[in-house]
Amino acid sequence: MPGGERLHALARVFGIDPEYFTGMHFDPAQTVSSDDDAAVERALTKPLVREVALRAGELGEGERALVLEMMERASARVARLRAQQETDQLASTNQDSE
């Protein structure tokens, strides 16, 4: 699970209370940093990120959580595919050198 600063940044992007992710009391004043603000500003310069954020703002809280979960699953899947490609490439390189 992302740390407090990232949770707060994600909550801001999706327009929800950070407590949604943790189920605990969350004091944004203690976790917001200028690094978070800068990261959000950089992310929002990308057209597709802006589009996702704008559309997410139109969704209900549960729907936004579902979108976030889908994004996390997609990221995990891409990471697994990349790792498999690296493993396959290494195996191929080892076979070529034999």
FENVEN-V211748 format. One record per residue. PSI is psi in whole degrees, 0 to 359 (NA if undefined). Layout:
BEGIN
psi=PSI
psi=PSI
END
This chain:
BEGIN
psi=139
psi=156
psi=174
psi=318
psi=318
psi=321
psi=317
psi=319
psi=317
psi=318
psi=320
psi=316
psi=319
psi=0
psi=34
psi=167
psi=133
psi=335
psi=338
psi=322
psi=331
psi=332
psi=9
psi=165
psi=135
psi=120
psi=100
psi=328
psi=333
psi=344
psi=342
psi=132
psi=163
psi=334
psi=319
psi=312
psi=316
psi=320
psi=319
psi=316
psi=317
psi=316
psi=320
psi=354
psi=346
psi=125
psi=317
psi=327
psi=317
psi=316
psi=316
psi=314
psi=317
psi=315
psi=322
psi=327
psi=339
psi=350
psi=163
psi=168
psi=316
psi=320
psi=320
psi=320
psi=322
psi=317
psi=315
psi=317
psi=318
psi=320
psi=319
psi=318
psi=320
psi=317
psi=317
psi=319
psi=316
psi=318
psi=318
psi=318
psi=318
psi=318
psi=318
psi=320
psi=319
psi=319
psi=315
psi=319
psi=319
psi=317
psi=320
psi=319
psi=318
psi=322
psi=322
psi=329
psi=351
psi=NA
END
